[in-house]
Amino acid sequence: MPSRDRVGMAQMIVAFLGTAAWVSGVLVLVVMAVLPFLENLADGSRR
């Protein structure tokens, strides 16, 4: 049945997009948390 295959493909695409969105959200949070720490390190090494 082609309609069932289409639903399976749609579910795979939705799952992939959901995972990609979740991963990118986590990456943004990690970068935002690490940036001030890196800036402090840069300031400390300059002095």
C-alpha positions as CSV (number, residue, x, y, z in Angstrom):
1,M,0.0,0.0,0.0
2,P,1.6,3.3,-1.1
3,S,-0.4,5.4,1.3
4,R,1.1,3.5,4.3
5,D,4.6,4.0,2.9
6,R,3.9,7.7,2.6
7,V,2.7,7.9,6.2
8,G,5.9,6.0,7.3
9,M,8.1,8.4,5.4
10,A,6.2,11.4,6.8
11,Q,6.7,10.1,10.3
12,M,10.4,9.5,9.7
13,I,10.8,13.1,8.3
14,V,8.9,14.5,11.3
15,A,11.0,12.5,13.7
16,F,14.2,13.6,12.0
17,L,13.2,17.3,12.0
18,G,12.2,17.0,15.7
19,T,15.5,15.5,16.6
20,A,17.4,18.1,14.6
21,A,15.5,20.9,16.3
22,W,16.1,19.4,19.7
23,V,19.8,19.0,19.0
24,S,20.2,22.5,17.7
25,G,18.3,23.9,20.7
26,V,20.7,22.1,23.1
27,L,23.7,23.3,21.1
28,V,22.5,26.9,21.3
29,L,22.0,26.5,25.1
30,V,25.5,25.0,25.5
31,V,27.1,27.7,23.4
32,M,25.3,30.5,25.4
33,A,26.5,28.8,28.6
34,V,30.1,28.4,27.5
35,L,30.6,31.8,25.8
36,P,30.9,33.9,29.0
37,F,33.4,31.4,30.4
38,L,35.5,31.6,27.2
39,E,35.4,35.4,27.3
40,N,36.6,35.3,31.0
41,L,39.4,33.0,29.9
42,A,40.4,35.4,27.1
43,D,40.3,38.4,29.4
44,G,42.5,36.5,31.9
45,S,45.1,35.5,29.4
46,R,45.4,39.0,28.0
47,R,46.4,40.5,31.4
